[in-house]
Amino acid sequence: MMKDNNLVRHLDACETMGNATAICSDKTGTLTMNRMTVVQVYVGDTHYMAVPEPDAIKPETLEVMVNSISINSAYTTKILPPEREGGLPRHVGNKTECSLLGLVLELKRDYQPIRDEIPEEKLYKVYTFNSARKSMSTVLKNADGSFRMYSKGASEIVLRKCSQILDSQGKKRSFSPKDRDEMVRKVIEPMACDGLRTICVAYRDFPLEAGEPNWDNENDILNNLTCIMVVGIEDPVRPEVPAAIAMCQRAGITVRMVTGDNINTARAIATKCGILLPGEDFLCMEGKEFNLRIRNDLGEVEQERLDKVWPNLRVLARSSPTDKHTLVKGIIDSTVLETRQVVAVTGDGTNDGPALKKADVGFAMGIAGTDVAKEASDIILTDDNFSSIVKAVMWGRNVYDSISKFLQFQLTVNVVAVIVAFTGACITQDSPLKAVQMLWVNLIMDTLASLALATEPPTDSSSSLPSSSLLFNEINARKIHGERNVFEGIYRNPIFCSVVLGTFALQLITAIPTHRLKFLKEAGHGSTKAQMPEEDLNGDNDEIDHAELELRRGQILWFRGLNRIQTQMDVVYTFQTGQAAVPGALRRQPSVVSQHNDSVPPKTVSSPTHIKVVNAFRSSLYEGLENPESRNSIHSFMADPDFRSLSSENEDYPTIQETGDEIAAQ
């Protein structure tokens, strides 16, 4: 979801968005680009439906127009080059002022040299914009001691202060109230119906002979203005918003616009976005009318009154944050519909905090939103785009779809497994599914299938060993709403593809005959009866157990080694005593050790080391034998046919007698 510009602060909000039935959205920046642009101009008694060419405007009018826009605005407002090649210029500061500065650039003029010539410290008087005056004015003192004031603001406010207007020749002419009413009817209202915000740009000269006016008397100062032009500013609708809203409507989600703009602008934007559809029964009202309808004589909100308004309400204009909270709470608490409404709300201001908290899911703007709004929200839209809200809905519904897919797959597989196990047990009197097979079925059903089906990305339409059918059923389980094409979008989930291919490969391995995988079959196993030499299998007994044969073979190998030790000991004995060793004599004596000097012949004494070695071998060899009494010495055991077959053919050990003769000869 982070890749879809949804920074989730509360995880449960993802699932809640899957059940959303209503979205109350802001307009500026969310449905629109928050990039104000001048699209219509009325100047020189001419209404231009697009920005005119510079040659179409008289130089005198163009000059005063450019100066007024460049000076009568915050110097922190600028238009900077795009961050990347091919991008749009960056608007820094007030968006409305940026639109006017953009008009200057489109007229092939530049505002920065004018600002450099008249820096902020040379501004004589500044009347900043506020909600009461709804205008801004800047006063300059000319070199001759006279003054000029540039003003701009809401057209309906500034035009009332105008007594003159520049005509097509750039000259001043009288501007009477009748002219103003005609201009409102022919210019202002058509612009507003097109969803444009109208701004009037004007100026006033204070002659030197009149002396310096009283700048504190704003009513006298902001009067007798000369209108330069009226512009229509549009905040373009984001290109992806209409399709996103249409998708919400198809999914049963009602989108409502809550904005502070006037009713005409809000209605026009809502129509462009697709919130208002032709032939639909809807309500579009301002906050003042909204409160009159839902409140009683005591000013208290009544749910019954609110229930008569909100179902058909689509646009709430000139609304306050309190109106937004009242609307959200009324929709959530309403019981007029069969099911309770799940409401999502967008907000960017500090005053939007209560509405964001009250909503089931609150969306804060990551770019334009305040810290208070972000803290009160559940999800932050990092791009301030309405289409990202739709992505959140898709992810929320995808959670339920993934669970449904897995349960559908589990149900079908379990039914088959139970039927196979029960029917097979009744017919064959034994379970057809062995332990390994059940483990394999559970591995496919629980682990791999859940991993594959639960990782499906959101879309716009928001037994025995497993055979090719626990495989195709897994593919069929991808669709749960009756879709026919189960392969649609399968490549968008690499985990699903990997699980299916891996399961298919394992199915192939289990289907290959074992004699073709001999190297795998033999891996990790000891020698088999077929691999043992034939002479090892030919004993005195016709039938011999394989395990017993292995035991006897190990015993014989032990005695072969012991025979070598006995031979070496006999050689040492013969060398020390000069006498041939008698078979078994060493074991009959307690111990033998050579103890001699230069004059005394060797004397037979005990040898603990030799005896310990022999006794250790004898004790280990007798363990596990059925009749140890019958083989109480090496020489008696050497008579065994098995011992001779392993030793006599491959090795030729010297006898005791031969060893003694060699020593005597030396």
Residue, then its C-alpha position, 0 to 999 in steps of 0.5 A: m500500500m505504501k507503493d500506492n501512496n497509502l501510508v497506513r498508520h492503523l493496520d485495521a483501517c485497511e480491512t475497514m476500507g474494504n467495507a466503505t460505503a461512503i467517501c466525503s472528500d475535499k476538493t482542492g488538491t484531492l479531486t483537483m491538482n491544486r495548481m491554479t491556472v488562468v484559463q479565461v480573461y476579460v480585458g479591454d471590453t473583450h472576454y477571452m475564453a483562453v489566455p490571449e496573445p500579448d499583441a491583442i492587449k494594448p501596451e498601456t493596459l499590458e504594462v499596468m497589468v504586469n506591474s500590478i500582478s508582479i508587485n501586489s503579491a507576496y514576494t515569496t510566491k514564485i514559479l520555479p523551473p521543473e525538478r526534472e526534464g519534461g515536468l511542470p513548473r513548480h508553484v511555490g507560495n500562494k496558489t492563486e498568486c502563482s496562477l497570476l504570475g503564470l499569466v504574466l509568463e504566458l504573456k511573454r513577460d517576466y515578473q522578477p526584473i520588476r521585483d528586483e527594481i522595486p524590492e519589498e523595502k520600497l513598498y510604502k503600504v501593504y494591505t494583506f489579504n484576509s477573509a473580511r476584506k477578501s482583497m489585497s492592496t499594495v501602495l507605492k510612492n512615485a518619484d514625484g511624491s504621488f502614490r499608486m495602489y494596486s489591488k486584487g481580490a474576489s471579483e464581486i468585492v473589488l468590482r463594487k469598489c470600482s468606478q472606472i475601467l480600462d477600455s479597448q484603447g487602454k483609456k479610463r472610462s466610467f464604470s457605473p453600477k449598471d455596467r457592473d451588473e451587466m458585467v456580472r451577468k455576462v462575465i462573472e456568472p458564466m465563469a463561475c458556472d464553468g467552475l472558475r474562481t474569478i479575480c478582479v485586478a484594479y489600481r488607483d492613483f493618488p495625485l500629489e496635489a491631494g496630499e497624502p491620504n489617511w492610510d488607516n481609513e480603509n473604506d476611503i482608500l479601497n474605493n474609486l478603483t479602476c478595473i484592469m481585468v477580470v480573470g477566471i482561475e481554474d484548479p484542473v481536475r486530476p486526470e485520473v479522478p473521474a475514472a476513480i470515482a466511476m470505479c467507486q460508484r460501480a463498487g457501491i461507494t457514494v462519493r460526496m464533495v465537501t469544499g469551501d468554494n462557492i456553490n457554482t464552482a463546486r457544482a462545476i467541479a463535481t460535474k467534471c469529476g463525475i460526482l454529479l451525473p445527468g438525470e440523477d436525483f441529488l442535492c447540492m447546497e451550501g453550508k448555511e442552507f445545510n444547517l437550516r435544514i438539519r437544526n431545530d429552533l434551538g440550533e440543535v442537530e436532529q438526526e431525523r432532519l439529517d436523515k432527510v438530507w444526507p442520502n441525496l447530498r452530493v456537494l456541500a459548498r461553503s462548508s466549515p470543518t464543523d459542517k463536515h464533522t456534523l455530516v460524517k457523524g450523521i451518516i454514521d449514526s443514521t439507521v434509515l438504511e438496512t446496513r450501517q454506513v462505513v464512512a471515509v473522510t479526507g482532511d488537511g487542516t487542523n480543524d479537520g481533526p474531529a471529522l477524521k477521528k469520527a470517521d471509520v477511516g480518516f485520510a490525511m493529506g501528506i503534502a498539504g496536511t497539517d501535523v494535527a490532521k496526520e495524527a488524527s488520521d488512519i491513513i496518510l495520502t502521500d500524494d494528496n490524490f483521490s485515486s490513492i483512496v480507491k487503491a486503499v479500497m481495493w487493498g481492503r477488499n482484496v483481504y476478504d477476497s484472499i480469505s474467500k479464495f483460500l477457504q474455497f480451495q480448502l473446502t473443496v480439497n477437504v471434501v475430496a480428501v474426506i470422501v476418498a478416505f472414507t470410501g476407500a476405508c469402507i471398500t478396502q478395509d484400510s485407509p487409502l491415504k498413508a501418513v506421508q500422503m496426508l502430510w503432502v496433502n496438508l502441505i499443499m492445502d495449508t502452506l503452499a495454497s495459502l501462500a499462493l492465494a493470499t498473495e494475489p494483488p488487488t484488481d479492478s474487478s476487485s485425497s491421495l498424493p495431489s494430482s493435476s486436478l489439487l493443482f488446477n483447483e488451486i487455479n480455479a480458486r483464484k476467482i470467487h465472483g463467478e468469473r469465467n477466465v481463471f487465468e486473468g492476471i495470473y502473471r501479476n502474482p509471481i508467488f502464485c506462479s512459483v508455487v504452482l510450478g514448484t508443485f507441478a515439478l514435485q508431482l512429476i518427481t513422484a510420478i517417475p518410476t523408482h527404478r529410473l531414480k536408482f541413485l536417489k533410492e540408494a542415497g543414504h542406505g547401506s549395502t543391500k543383499a544384492q550388492m554383497p559378494e557371493e562368497d559372503l552369502n554362502g555360509d554353512n547354513d542354507e538360510i541366514d538372516h541378513a542382520e545376522l550375516e552383517l553381524r558375523r561379517g563384522q566379527i570376522l573382520w575383528f578376528r582378522g585384525l586380532n590374528r595380525i596382533q597375535t602373530q606379531m606377539d608370537v614373533v616378539y616372544t620367539f625373538q625374546t626367548g629363542q623358543a617357538a611360541v605355542p599357539g594359545a600359550l600367551r593366553r594361558q600365562p598371566s603375562v609375559v614381559s622380557q626382563h634381561n641384562d647382558s649376562v642373564p638369559p631372558k626370563t619370562v615375566s608378565s606383560p600387562t600390556h599385551i594381556k589387556v589388548v588380547n582380553a579387550f578383543r576377546s571380551s568384545l568379540y564374544e558379546g552377542l555370540e550364541n555359543p561363546e564357549s565353542r569359540n574360546s580362542i582365536h585359533s578355534f575361531m580361525a577354523d570357521p569357514d567364514f574366517r578362512s573365506l575372508s582371510s586365506e584367499n587375500e592375505d598370507y600371514p606367516t605361521i608360528q613355526e615359519t617365524g621360529d625357523e627364520i629366527a633360528a637360521q639367522 
